[in-house]
């Protein structure tokens, strides 16, 4: 239920700006609370508490379900600190607005009209009166999926570790995978995924959680109702088609990594290479859970992962990026233009001009943000160009994959990455709407004029 999808706020009006302001302030408050909790002495595993900068960065990363870290959570956070991160991931993934609806329902309070409007925009629901029951149902469904995922992982992991430890680790990573958060408790312990990094069962469970969380609410509803109405919306068709293409192309390229002078898959069997390549590509789109040394990949594989991160997942999902819908709309528009069709048509449906304008705006604002932050980091750090751009795209898309640059950044660099994660989670147009001037109705219409293209 990504609040990144609040980019659907297209009404440049005081109400729209109020909605965007609530989202920004709400997420800012959650990050502030998480920072204070992580700064507490007993949130750290050692005798020294986290610094304010470390606590702020981890809180921002967890709330925006990104996964970039400047510490090692498995070693530097106590059980309390890890639970704080777990809670921030859950709230950040499901959305604090949705959690507010649940809390209001529990104490018997009514959700205001403005609150319903925000939920409608963030969840992609068109009928305002259906928002509250739909949100409550969705929250229950999300928690149920995460519990089933945790149970499935626990049944596998309890063979090699104590039951309670296995369940806690299974729960943490089920939440992290479903929320597409990218946090893990195995980095720094000497074992990738507790020794299950080539286990088809474990990787399949985690990939299913990542995919379900990244496909979004609208696709999920379509899938659940398909049995009765035998109908898939245009949104679902385009999302599934593009998802399948990106997974297939990504796996094929990463499997060929040794050809691109990468050393990650050297001495691996084809079975192990397949599972790790598949998981890495699935995780790269939205989650950022790492089971291979990314810095040992060839540049072609790194570029493939970078593009996958920038695209991200579906709207109204746990994932970030410019979203599959944006790419699908632009692709359909280009294809229709090349074929000489004045309208963007897909599967017998014409895309509205408003949708095309939104996709163009999201793409342009996102590219501009990545370029500006990358330039600022290149000017302030000694990082390699590809490493810097990779890190910025990972932060913007709330993925969490890293080539190791984030932990080496100074305070200014970490602040830039934190801002990029925050921006990426809320969506480019959310802040644009919040800062937009009051709409002034006008009856003036200017004549059209063509400009040279190409």
WOFEN-V528487 format. One record per pair of residues at least 24 apart in sequence whose ideal C-beta (glycine too) atoms are under 10 Angstrom apart, sorted by the first residue. I is the first residue (numbers start at 1). J is the second residue. D is the distance in whole Angstrom. If there is no record, write none. Layout:
i: <I/I>
j: <J/J>
d: <D/D>
This chain:
i: <1/1/1/1/1/1/1/1/1/1/1/1/1/1/1/1/1/1/1/1/1/2/2/2/2/2/2/2/2/2/2/2/2/2/2/2/2/2/2/2/2/2/2/2/2/2/2/2/2/2/2/3/3/3/3/3/3/3/3/3/3/3/3/3/3/3/3/3/3/4/4/4/4/4/4/4/4/4/4/4/4/4/4/4/4/4/4/4/4/4/4/4/4/5/5/5/5/5/5/5/5/5/5/5/5/5/5/5/5/5/5/5/5/6/6/6/6/6/6/6/6/6/6/6/6/6/6/6/7/7/7/7/7/7/7/7/7/7/7/7/7/7/7/7/7/7/7/7/7/8/8/8/8/8/8/8/8/8/8/8/8/9/9/9/9/9/9/9/9/9/9/9/10/10/10/10/10/10/10/10/11/11/11/11/11/12/12/12/12/12/12/12/13/13/13/13/14/14/14/15/15/15/15/16/16/16/16/16/16/16/16/16/17/17/17/17/17/17/17/17/17/18/18/18/18/18/19/19/19/19/19/19/19/19/19/19/19/19/20/20/20/20/20/20/20/20/20/20/20/20/21/21/21/21/21/22/22/22/22/22/22/22/22/23/23/23/23/23/23/23/23/23/23/23/23/23/24/24/24/24/24/25/26/26/26/26/26/26/26/26/27/27/27/27/27/27/27/27/27/27/27/27/28/28/28/28/29/29/30/30/30/30/30/30/30/30/30/30/30/31/31/31/31/31/31/31/31/31/31/31/31/31/32/32/32/32/33/33/33/33/33/33/34/34/34/34/34/34/34/34/34/34/34/34/35/35/35/35/35/36/37/37/37/37/37/37/37/38/38/38/38/38/38/38/38/39/40/40/40/40/41/42/42/42/42/43/43/43/43/43/43/43/43/43/43/44/44/44/44/44/44/45/45/45/45/45/45/45/45/45/45/45/45/46/46/46/46/48/49/50/50/50/51/53/53/53/53/53/54/55/55/56/56/56/57/57/57/57/57/57/57/57/58/58/58/58/58/59/59/59/59/59/60/60/60/60/60/60/60/60/60/60/60/60/61/61/61/61/61/61/61/61/61/61/61/61/61/61/61/62/62/62/62/62/62/62/62/62/62/62/62/62/62/63/63/63/63/63/63/63/63/63/63/63/64/64/64/64/64/64/64/64/64/64/64/64/64/64/64/64/64/65/65/65/65/65/65/65/65/65/65/65/65/65/65/65/65/65/65/65/65/65/65/65/65/65/65/66/66/66/66/66/66/66/66/66/66/66/66/66/66/66/66/66/66/66/66/66/66/66/67/67/67/67/67/67/67/67/67/67/67/67/67/67/67/67/67/67/67/67/68/68/68/68/68/68/68/68/68/68/68/68/68/68/68/68/68/68/68/69/69/69/69/69/69/69/69/70/70/70/70/70/70/70/71/71/72/72/72/72/72/72/73/73/73/73/73/73/73/74/74/74/74/74/74/74/74/75/75/75/75/76/77/77/79/82/82/82/82/83/83/85/85/85/85/85/85/86/86/86/86/86/86/86/86/87/88/88/88/89/89/89/89/89/89/89/89/89/89/90/90/90/90/90/90/90/90/91/92/92/92/92/92/93/93/93/93/93/93/93/93/93/93/93/93/93/93/94/94/94/94/94/94/94/94/94/95/95/95/95/95/95/95/95/95/97/97/97/97/98/98/98/98/98/98/98/98/99/99/100/101/101/101/101/101/101/101/101/102/102/102/102/102/102/104/105/105/105/105/105/111/121/121/122/122/122/122/122/123/123/123/123/123/124/124/124/124/124/124/124/124/124/124/125/125/125/125/134/134/135/138/138/138/138/141/141/141/141/142/142/142/142/142/142/142/142/143/143/145/145/145/145/145/145/145/146/146/146/146/146/146/146/146/146/146/147/147/147/148/148/148/148/148/149/149/149/149/149/149/149/149/149/149/149/149/150/150/150/150/150/150/151/152/152/152/152/152/152/152/153/153/153/153/153/153/153/153/155/155/156/156/156/156/156/156/157/157/157/157/157/157/160/160/160/161/161/165/166/169/169/170/170/170/173/173/173/173/173/174/174/174/175/175/176/176/176/176/176/176/176/176/177/177/177/177/177/177/177/177/177/177/177/177/177/177/177/177/178/178/178/178/178/178/178/178/178/178/179/179/179/179/179/179/179/179/179/180/180/180/180/180/180/180/180/180/180/180/180/180/180/180/180/180/180/180/180/180/180/181/181/181/181/181/181/181/181/181/182/182/182/182/182/182/182/182/182/182/182/182/182/183/183/183/183/184/184/184/184/184/186/186/186/187/187/187/192/192/192/192/192/193/193/193/193/196/197/197/197/197/197/197/197/198/198/198/198/198/198/198/198/198/198/199/199/200/200/200/200/200/200/202/202/202/203/203/203/203/203/203/203/203/204/204/204/206/206/206/206/206/206/207/207/207/207/207/207/207/207/207/208/209/209/209/210/210/210/210/210/210/210/210/210/210/210/211/211/211/211/211/211/211/211/212/212/213/213/213/213/213/213/213/214/214/214/214/214/214/214/214/214/214/214/214/214/214/214/214/215/215/215/215/215/215/215/215/215/215/215/216/216/216/216/216/216/216/216/216/216/217/217/217/217/217/218/218/218/218/218/219/219/219/219/219/219/219/220/220/220/221/232/233/233/234/234/234/234/234/234/234/234/235/235/235/235/235/235/236/237/237/237/237/238/238/238/238/238/238/238/238/238/238/238/238/239/239/239/239/239/239/239/239/240/240/241/241/241/241/242/242/242/242/242/242/242/243/243/243/243/243/243/243/246/246/246/246/246/246/246/246/246/246/247/247/247/247/247/248/249/249/249/249/250/250/250/250/250/250/250/250/250/250/250/250/251/251/251/251/251/251/251/252/252/252/253/253/253/253/253/253/253/253/253/253/254/254/254/254/254/254/254/254/254/254/254/254/254/255/255/256/256/256/257/257/257/257/257/257/257/257/257/258/258/259/259/259/260/260/260/260/260/260/260/260/261/261/261/261/261/262/262/262/262/262/262/262/262/262/262/262/263/263/263/263/263/264/264/264/264/264/264/264/264/265/265/265/265/265/266/268/277/280/280/280/280/281/281/282/283/283/283/283/283/284/284/284/284/284/284/284/284/285/285/285/285/285/285/285/285/285/285/286/286/286/286/286/286/286/286/286/286/286/286/286/287/287/287/287/287/287/287/288/288/288/288/288/288/288/288/289/289/289/290/290/290/293/293/294/294/294/294/294/295/295/295/295/295/295/297/299/302/302/302/302/302/302/303/303/303/305/305/305/305/305/305/306/306/306/306/306/306/306/306/306/307/308/308/308/308/309/309/309/309/309/309/309/309/309/309/310/310/310/310/310/310/310/310/310/310/310/311/312/312/312/312/312/312/312/313/313/313/315/318/319/319/319/320/320/320/320/320/320/320/320/320/320/320/320/320/321/321/321/321/321/321/321/322/322/322/322/322/322/322/322/322/322/322/322/323/323/323/323/323/323/325/325/325/325/326/326/326/326/326/326/326/326/327/327/327/328/329/329/329/329/329/329/329/329/330/330/330/330/330/331/332/332/333/333/358/361/361/361/362/362/362/362/363/364/365/365/365/365/365/365/366/366/366/366/366/366/366/367/367/368/369/369/369/369/369/369/370/370/370/370/370/372/372/373/373/373/373/373/373/374/374/376/376/376/377/377/377/377/377/377/377/380/380/380/380/380/381/381/381/381/381/381/381/382/383/383/383/388/391/391/391/392/392/392/392/393/393/394/394/394/395/395/395/395/395/395/395/396/396/396/396/396/396/397/397/397/398/398/398/398/399>
j: <93/94/95/97/98/99/119/122/123/124/135/138/139/142/179/213/216/217/316/317/318/64/65/92/93/94/95/122/123/179/180/213/214/216/217/286/312/313/314/315/316/317/318/319/320/321/323/398/425/426/427/27/64/92/93/94/95/96/97/98/118/121/122/123/316/425/426/427/430/64/65/95/122/312/313/315/316/317/318/319/320/321/322/323/397/398/423/424/425/426/427/428/430/95/121/122/123/124/216/217/218/313/314/315/316/317/319/320/323/325/426/427/430/95/97/118/121/122/123/315/316/425/426/427/429/430/431/433/121/122/315/322/323/325/326/358/359/361/362/365/366/426/427/428/429/430/431/432/433/120/121/122/123/124/315/316/325/358/427/429/430/117/118/121/122/427/429/430/432/433/434/436/121/354/355/357/358/361/429/433/117/121/433/436/439/429/432/433/436/437/438/439/433/436/438/439/436/438/439/113/114/117/118/117/118/121/429/430/433/434/436/439/430/432/433/434/435/436/437/438/439/114/117/118/433/434/97/114/115/117/118/119/120/121/122/430/433/434/118/121/426/427/429/430/431/432/433/434/435/436/430/431/433/434/435/96/97/100/114/115/117/118/434/95/96/97/118/121/122/425/426/427/430/431/433/434/422/426/430/431/434/434/91/95/96/97/99/100/118/426/60/63/64/91/92/95/96/97/422/425/426/430/60/63/422/426/63/96/59/60/62/63/64/87/88/91/92/96/99/56/57/59/60/61/62/63/64/88/92/418/421/422/56/59/60/63/59/63/84/87/88/91/58/59/60/61/62/63/84/85/87/88/91/92/59/60/63/84/88/84/80/81/83/84/85/87/88/62/71/77/80/81/84/85/88/81/78/80/81/84/78/78/79/80/81/76/77/78/79/80/81/82/83/84/85/71/76/77/78/80/81/71/72/73/74/75/76/77/78/79/80/81/82/75/76/77/78/76/81/76/77/81/411/410/411/414/415/418/414/81/84/414/415/418/406/409/411/414/415/417/418/421/84/85/88/183/418/84/85/88/92/418/88/92/395/414/415/417/418/419/420/421/422/425/85/88/89/92/181/182/183/395/398/400/406/417/418/421/422/86/87/88/89/90/91/92/93/176/179/181/182/183/421/87/88/89/91/92/93/96/181/421/422/425/88/89/92/93/181/320/395/398/400/418/420/421/422/423/424/425/426/89/90/91/92/93/94/175/176/178/179/180/181/182/183/213/286/287/288/318/319/320/398/399/400/421/425/92/180/181/182/183/288/320/394/395/396/397/398/399/400/401/402/417/418/420/421/422/424/425/176/179/180/181/182/183/184/283/287/288/289/290/394/395/398/399/400/401/402/421/182/183/288/391/394/395/398/399/400/401/402/405/406/407/414/417/418/420/421/182/183/184/187/400/402/406/407/406/407/408/409/414/417/418/188/407/184/185/187/188/189/407/172/183/184/185/186/187/188/169/183/184/185/186/187/188/189/185/187/188/189/188/183/185/168/168/172/183/185/168/172/172/175/176/181/183/185/168/171/172/175/176/179/181/183/175/179/181/183/172/175/176/178/179/180/181/182/183/318/142/143/146/175/176/178/179/181/179/179/181/318/398/425/142/146/175/176/178/179/180/181/213/317/318/319/398/425/135/138/139/142/143/146/178/179/318/119/122/123/135/138/139/316/318/425/121/122/123/135/122/123/131/135/136/138/139/142/135/139/135/131/132/133/134/135/136/138/139/132/135/136/139/140/143/132/132/133/135/136/139/135/316/430/217/315/316/427/430/216/217/218/315/316/216/217/218/221/235/314/315/316/317/325/217/218/221/316/217/221/217/217/220/221/316/212/217/220/224/175/178/179/212/213/217/220/318/175/178/174/178/208/209/212/213/220/171/174/175/176/177/178/179/209/212/213/171/174/175/174/178/205/208/209/173/174/175/177/178/205/206/208/209/210/212/213/174/175/177/178/205/209/205/201/202/204/205/206/208/209/177/194/196/201/202/205/206/209/201/205/194/196/199/201/202/205/193/194/195/196/199/202/194/195/196/194/195/194/194/193/194/194/202/205/202/205/206/209/289/205/206/209/209/213/206/209/210/213/287/288/289/400/205/206/207/208/209/210/211/212/213/214/282/283/286/287/289/318/206/208/209/210/211/212/213/214/287/318/209/210/213/214/286/287/318/319/398/209/210/211/212/213/214/283/285/286/287/288/289/312/313/317/318/319/320/397/398/399/400/213/286/287/288/289/318/398/399/400/210/283/286/287/288/289/290/394/398/399/400/401/402/287/288/289/400/288/289/290/291/400/289/290/291/289/290/291/276/290/291/292/293/279/289/290/291/291/272/275/276/279/290/291/292/268/269/271/272/273/274/275/276/279/291/272/275/271/272/274/275/278/279/275/279/291/275/276/278/279/282/283/289/291/275/278/279/279/282/283/287/289/291/247/275/278/279/281/282/283/287/289/282/287/289/318/279/282/283/285/286/287/288/289/313/318/319/243/247/282/285/286/287/313/319/317/318/286/287/313/314/317/318/319/239/243/282/283/285/286/287/312/313/314/317/318/319/320/321/324/239/240/243/286/313/314/316/317/318/319/324/313/314/315/316/317/318/319/323/324/325/314/315/316/317/318/314/315/316/317/325/243/313/314/315/316/317/324/314/316/317/316/347/347/349/328/332/346/347/348/349/350/351/314/315/316/324/325/328/314/328/346/347/349/314/324/325/327/328/329/331/332/346/347/349/351/313/314/315/317/323/324/325/328/314/324/324/328/346/347/311/314/324/325/327/328/331/282/285/311/313/314/324/328/281/282/284/285/304/307/308/311/324/327/278/281/282/285/308/281/281/304/307/308/277/278/280/281/282/284/285/301/304/305/307/308/277/278/279/280/281/282/304/277/281/304/277/281/298/300/301/303/304/305/307/308/278/280/281/284/292/297/298/300/301/302/304/305/308/281/301/298/300/301/292/296/297/298/299/300/301/302/304/298/301/298/300/301/297/298/299/300/301/302/303/304/297/298/299/300/301/292/293/294/295/296/297/298/299/300/301/302/293/295/296/297/298/292/293/294/295/296/297/298/301/292/296/297/298/301/296/292/301/304/305/308/401/305/308/308/308/309/399/400/401/308/309/311/394/397/399/400/401/309/310/311/312/313/319/321/324/397/399/311/312/313/314/317/318/319/320/321/397/398/399/400/313/318/319/398/399/400/401/320/394/397/398/399/400/401/402/399/400/401/400/401/402/403/404/390/401/402/403/404/387/390/402/403/404/405/403/386/386/387/389/390/401/403/386/389/390/390/393/394/399/401/403/386/389/390/392/393/394/397/399/401/393/393/397/399/401/390/393/394/395/396/397/398/399/400/401/363/366/367/370/389/392/393/394/396/397/399/397/366/393/396/397/398/399/424/397/398/399/427/398/397/398/399/394/395/396/397/398/399/400/421/423/424/425/426/427/366/393/396/397/398/399/424/359/362/363/365/366/367/370/396/397/424/427/428/359/362/363/366/397/427/355/358/359/362/355/358/359/360/361/362/363/366/359/362/363/359/355/356/357/358/359/360/362/363/356/359/360/362/363/359/356/359/359/360/429/428/429/432/427/428/429/432/428/428/423/427/428/429/431/432/393/396/397/423/424/427/428/396/428/428/396/419/420/423/424/428/395/396/397/420/424/416/420/413/416/417/419/420/423/416/420/412/413/416/405/409/412/413/416/417/420/409/410/412/413/416/405/408/409/410/412/413/416/408/408/409/413/413/416/417/420/416/417/420/424/420/424/420/421/424/419/420/421/422/423/424/425/420/421/423/424/425/428/421/424/425/422/423/424/425/424>
d: <7/5/5/8/5/10/9/7/6/9/8/7/8/8/10/10/9/6/6/8/7/10/8/9/8/9/7/8/9/10/9/9/9/8/9/10/9/8/9/8/6/5/6/6/7/10/9/8/7/10/8/7/9/8/10/10/5/8/7/9/9/9/5/10/10/6/6/7/8/9/9/10/9/8/9/8/9/8/9/8/5/8/10/8/9/7/10/7/5/6/5/9/8/9/8/6/8/7/8/9/10/10/9/4/5/7/10/10/7/9/10/7/9/9/9/8/6/5/10/10/10/10/6/5/8/5/10/9/9/10/8/9/8/10/9/7/10/9/6/9/10/8/4/6/4/6/10/9/9/9/5/8/10/7/7/9/10/8/8/8/9/9/9/5/9/9/7/6/9/5/9/10/9/7/10/9/6/9/8/8/9/9/8/10/8/10/9/6/5/8/8/5/9/9/8/6/10/7/9/9/7/7/10/9/10/9/10/10/5/8/8/9/10/10/6/5/8/6/9/8/10/7/9/9/10/9/10/7/9/6/5/10/10/7/9/9/8/9/9/9/8/9/8/5/7/8/5/4/9/9/9/10/9/5/10/10/8/10/8/8/10/6/9/9/8/7/7/9/8/9/6/9/6/9/10/8/9/6/7/7/6/10/10/9/5/7/10/8/9/10/9/6/8/9/8/9/7/10/7/7/7/10/10/9/8/10/10/8/8/10/9/5/10/10/7/6/7/6/10/7/10/5/5/10/9/5/8/8/9/9/10/8/9/8/10/10/8/9/9/10/9/10/8/3/8/10/6/6/6/8/8/5/9/9/4/8/10/10/10/10/8/8/9/5/10/9/9/9/10/8/9/6/6/8/9/10/9/8/8/9/9/6/9/6/8/10/7/6/10/5/4/9/9/6/9/9/6/7/6/9/6/10/9/9/9/6/6/6/5/9/10/7/9/9/7/10/9/9/10/7/8/8/10/10/6/6/8/9/9/9/10/9/9/7/8/10/10/5/9/8/6/9/9/7/9/9/10/8/8/6/10/9/9/10/10/9/10/9/5/9/10/6/6/9/9/9/9/9/8/8/8/9/9/7/9/9/8/6/10/8/8/4/5/9/9/6/10/10/10/7/10/7/10/10/5/8/7/4/9/9/10/9/8/8/9/10/6/10/9/8/9/5/10/9/9/4/6/9/7/4/9/6/9/10/5/5/10/10/8/10/5/6/4/7/9/9/9/9/9/6/8/8/6/9/8/9/7/9/9/7/6/9/7/8/7/6/9/8/4/7/5/10/10/9/9/9/5/10/8/8/8/10/9/6/2/5/8/10/8/4/8/9/8/10/8/7/2/8/8/10/8/10/8/8/7/6/9/9/5/9/6/10/5/9/9/6/9/10/7/9/8/9/8/8/8/7/7/6/5/9/8/6/9/10/9/8/10/10/6/4/9/9/9/6/7/6/10/7/8/10/10/7/4/6/6/5/6/9/9/5/8/9/10/9/8/9/7/9/7/10/9/8/10/9/9/6/10/10/8/6/6/8/10/9/8/9/10/9/9/9/6/6/9/5/9/4/9/6/10/9/9/8/6/10/9/7/9/9/7/8/9/9/7/8/9/8/9/7/3/7/6/7/9/5/10/10/10/10/8/6/6/8/10/10/7/8/9/6/8/9/10/9/10/9/10/10/6/9/8/8/8/10/5/9/7/6/9/9/8/9/8/6/10/10/5/7/10/8/10/8/6/6/9/10/8/7/10/9/6/10/9/10/9/10/10/7/9/10/9/6/9/10/6/8/6/5/9/8/10/6/4/10/10/8/9/9/9/9/9/10/6/8/9/10/10/9/8/9/10/7/9/9/8/9/10/9/9/9/9/6/9/7/6/8/10/8/5/5/10/9/5/8/7/10/9/8/8/10/8/10/9/10/9/8/4/8/7/6/6/8/8/5/10/9/10/4/8/10/9/9/9/10/8/9/9/5/9/9/9/9/10/9/9/7/6/7/9/9/10/10/7/7/6/6/8/10/7/9/7/10/8/7/7/8/7/10/10/9/10/7/10/10/9/9/9/7/9/8/8/8/6/9/10/9/9/9/10/8/9/7/9/8/5/8/9/4/5/9/9/7/10/10/8/10/6/7/10/9/9/4/7/10/7/4/9/9/7/9/9/6/10/10/9/5/9/10/9/6/10/10/5/6/9/9/4/5/8/9/9/7/8/4/5/8/10/7/8/9/9/10/7/8/9/8/8/10/7/10/8/9/6/3/6/8/9/8/6/3/7/9/10/9/8/8/9/6/7/9/9/9/9/9/10/7/10/9/8/5/8/9/9/8/9/5/9/9/8/7/8/10/4/8/8/9/8/4/9/10/6/7/9/8/10/8/8/10/9/6/10/10/9/9/10/5/8/7/5/9/10/10/8/9/9/9/7/9/8/8/7/10/10/10/7/6/10/5/8/9/10/9/9/10/10/9/6/6/8/6/5/10/8/9/9/9/8/9/7/9/8/9/9/10/9/9/7/8/8/10/6/4/7/10/8/9/10/6/4/7/8/3/7/5/6/4/10/9/9/7/8/7/9/7/5/10/6/9/9/9/7/4/6/5/3/8/8/9/9/9/9/9/4/7/10/7/7/6/9/9/9/10/6/9/9/8/9/10/9/9/10/9/10/9/9/10/6/6/9/5/10/8/8/8/10/9/7/9/9/9/8/6/9/9/7/7/9/4/8/9/7/6/8/10/10/9/5/9/9/9/5/7/7/9/9/9/8/9/9/8/9/5/9/6/5/8/10/8/10/8/8/6/10/8/10/10/7/9/9/6/7/8/9/8/6/7/8/9/9/9/8/10/9/8/9/8/4/8/7/8/9/6/8/9/6/6/5/10/9/5/9/10/9/9/9/9/9/9/6/6/9/5/9/10/10/8/6/6/9/9/8/9/9/5/10/6/8/10/9/9/9/8/8/10/9/6/5/10/8/5/9/9/8/10/8/8/10/8/3/7/4/6/9/9/10/10/5/8/9/10/10/10/10/10/6/5/3/8/8/6/9/9/10/5/8/8/5/6/8/9/4/5/8/8/8/9/9/10/9/9/9/9/10/7/10/9/7/7/9/9/10/8/9/8/5/6/10/9/9/7/10/6/7/10/7/7/6/7/8/9/9/8/10/6/4/9/8/7/4/7/7/8/8/7/10/9/9/8/10/7/7/9/10/7/9/8/4/3/5/8/10/8/9/8/6/8/10/10/8/6/7/6/8/8/10/9/5/6/10/9/7/7/9/10/7/9/8/8/10/9/8/9/9/9/6/10/8/7/5/10/5/8/9/10/9/9/10/9/8/9/8/5/6/10/8/4/9/4/9/6/10/8/9/8/10/10/5/9/7/6/9/8/10/10/9/5/8/8/9/9/9/10/9/9/8/7/8/10/9/7/5/3/7/10/9/10/5/6/10/9/8/9/8/4/8/8/8/8/6/6/9/5/9/10/9/8/10/10/9/9/7/10/10/10/9/8/9/7/9/10/8/5/9/9/5/6/8/8/10/8/8/6/6/10/8/4/8/9/9/8/5/7/9/6/10/9/9/8/9/7/7/6/8/8/6/6/10/9/9/9/9/4/7/9/7/10/7/9/9/8/9/6/10/10/9/6/9/7/6/8/7/9/6/9/8/10/10/10/10/6/8/8/5/9/10/10/8/8/6/8/8/9/6/6/8/10/9/7/6/6/8/8/8/6/7/9/6/10/9/8/8/9/9/10/7/9/8/7/6/10/9/9/9/9/9/9/4/5/9/9/6/10/5/8/7/4/9/10/9/6/10/10/10/5/6/9>
